[in-house]
């Protein structure tokens, strides 16, 4: 008989009662070449013939089972064929189909092309939908059977359905394939969710708890499919988190003026990367705040820490609350954190002793005010702490009784800042005396520092500075004015000038500078500060045009200083005097050095300079500092003597209002200005003392010691302690500034690679990450662009990448990469802008991404040309080995970080595909594992988008990485090509 088609062949086999293997042999004779059995729809044809009657045809079913066992037909074609059967009333046919599914539903695989693997995903989704429909139909039949009194057969069918569902869904591989299918066919997934709801309603009315429990379990597994990447276990085996501690300390010590959002994002990044439970995370933030309060040097730093703790951190927590899943949950976590905090009695007692108050009470009040705690919680926690304080007698000492606690002062200063800003908005010309009264109060005691700290912590400092720049600008010109009005104007100019200098030195000059705009005139103070004010890392030229104004103005100023008994005030243009004073001082110095002026005349001149307005003395010293740097050792004496004369206060009754208060600020400004030059010239100048160290973190490096020794010593001490303190942060910052980013990062990585104990390496990573936060962007470029490639491409260094230091370095690299990538679109923080950058290298020429021009990294690889072919599987040879998701997302590759990441992943891909295995291969595995561990659901713009698609097939060959979840995590499933790559890799597992 000549066979015309598939249906005829199957009917002939049935008529002649062929055995299954006979059928297979004859089928291959009938259809010798050409199309595959799937294209001929063999599975569908067999099922169609087998399911014609009320019960299935056993012989034709045996042919189908043989075809499945011998892989004549693919799993996807069988699943698709089954899902087309919809007559659920034929229970014997349904049970036969369920038995067929049982043959392979927990071991699906496909080794074909990517499109075939995606077909398997879709077929599995259809089969899941069919199983749910079948379960619903069986449950409805059971309900009807119970009413009719014959439930046994229906219950058997429902049990079979639930068993197949459970068997299919309990496989992680199947759930991963369904995850891909859900993204491919969103409408089908919606139908599945509806079916689940319907099934739940029907089963709720059934009496069998076993069936209900089984169905609930299946429902849970189905609902877990969309979120199967976001499940991370939180780490409860430790209670200290040095990274959080150090990030908070770093921010409180060096970046009080920074916006809260970048800090919130950085803290959330650390929380995610280290899987820290929220209560312990909040507790660590409070611990860091209290440690910062206790160890902060007396004076401005102490006030800054107080403002940071009591004003800024509650605002940070308010923003962190938005990241949590529910308001109620977060308030419970904050309450829980405080419960833990109250157990740290020695820490709280020490903080209370330092601040001379109940710090916890103030903190609880602020958190309650911000809606972070309920009133009941606050009352209960305050009561607990009050009871604890009864057992701390040292807190009640008599000498502390009259000292006003800083937390209370800071909290009262915050509304005062708002009031002052409103006052400063008024028209200055209407009541300058009233404004002077307000400024006079600000200068008394530590009021100014309190107000500035409160403004900095609440993000109002820039606005504060802007108001004072406007006031300073207003006072530069005086028209027709009386003597009294002139003295008020002089005072307003002087106080605003001194305040702005103080702000620039305490919080950084970025706070003062206005946003760059097209407006023509830059205010006088900004001009002077940028060109003439000495700052750390800024070299001034004493011959700069800003120091050389109009000669006629200079001559009249010299004459005024030399001939008058005191400075005139009426119609004085103070900004011109400040710009002319440098040239005037040069004239006076030349006259003194040439014997034209005697020392008595110099004293009279310096008294005139500082007698009325202190800002003239500040401008004079600013130029003298630049001038002294240019002089030889034997030429400096008179210049330094003049600085000494200008630094001391004038003891005279004929001074303007608030003279003593202004001198205190002037002395602090001059001390900051002169610090570097006095150290370089080994000169001492006694500035009027306020009893407080105005520069607590200056000159921390020990003399005559190589900086590498200092770096290793400080890091060893930090590692021994287990946390970074403020002093160490400043030493690290100085060393980073002196040695440069490459030197700093390279030496600290060497220290990490020397560690041999696992617990030490993990702690070192947490501490190093927080130290690298000093300049995370630049450190990451060096670490990923220079240090790691150097270790991975040099076989003589591979031994240093063994476990545990290799694992730790992989963790550190991923943490740095993720942090830098998540924040590189934002602005660099002020502390990072301030540091002078050395150009590491031109990243565009170092890391070209054009396939025609191989990068330096790829040339370094010791692999032969043949190895390039290993990178791609035979079916994907046409795809460039460097083709990645970032190119499909059209990520801008001109940015150095993107280039470095792309090249690092090319290097990783090459290592995985090369014939040589070793510690460097193991390192790549640890790196990828850490990427997966730190990944969060939905983070599609992550660093893994730079990984070439071809790397996935290489990675699954590594035993530790061959899991479906890993494949889902490392592939960009938002792209069709990403889903194909993932489906192919998972289906082959």
Secondary structure, DSSP 8 states (H G I E B T S, - for coil): ----SHHHHHHHHHHTT--HHHHHHHHHHHT-SSS-TTTTTHHHHHHHHHTSSSS--HHHHHHHHHHHHTTSS-HHHHHHHHTT---TT-HHHHHHHHHHHHHHTTS----S-HHHHHHHHHHHHHHHHHHHHHHHHHHHHHHHHHHHT--HHHHHHHHHHHHHHHHHHT-HHHHHHHHHHHHH-HHHHHHHHHHHHHHHHHHHT---HHHHHHHHHHHHHHHHSTTTTS------S----HHHHHHHHHHHHH-TTS-HHHHHHHHHHHHHHHT--HHHHHHHHHHHHHHHHHHS-TTHHHHHHHHIIIIIHHHHHHHHHHHSS-HHHHHHHHHHHHHHHHT-HHHHHHHHHHHTS-HHHHHHHHHHHTTSS-HHHHHHHHHHHHHHHTT-GGGG-GGGTTS--HHHHHHHHHHHHHHHHHHHHS-TTT-HHHHHHHHHHHHSTTHHHHHHHHHHHTT-HHHHHHHHHHHHHHTT---S--HHHHHHHHHHHHHHHHHHHHHHHHH-GGGTS----S-S---HHHHHHHHH---TT----TTSGGGS--HHHHHHHHHHHHH-SS---TT--HHHHHHHHHHHHHHHHHHHHTTSS-HHHHHHHHHHHHHS-HHHHHHHHHHHHHHHHTS-GGG-HHHHHHHHHHHS----SS--TTHHHHHHHHHHHHHHHHHHHHHHTT--------SS-TTTTSS-S-TTS-HHHHHHHHHHHHHHHTS--HHHHHHHHHHHHHH-HHHHHHHHHHHHHH--SHHHHHHHHHHHHHHHGGGHHHHHHHIIIIIHHHHHH-GGGGGGGSTTHHHHHHHHHHHHHHHHHHHTTS---HHHHHS-------HHHHT---TTS--HHHHH----TTHHHHTS-GGGTTS-TT-BHHHHTT--TTSHHHHHHHHHHHHHHHHHHSS--SHHHHHHHHHHHHHHHH--TT-TTSGGGGSBTHHHHHHTTSGGG-SHHHHHHHS-TTSHHHHHHHHHHHHT-
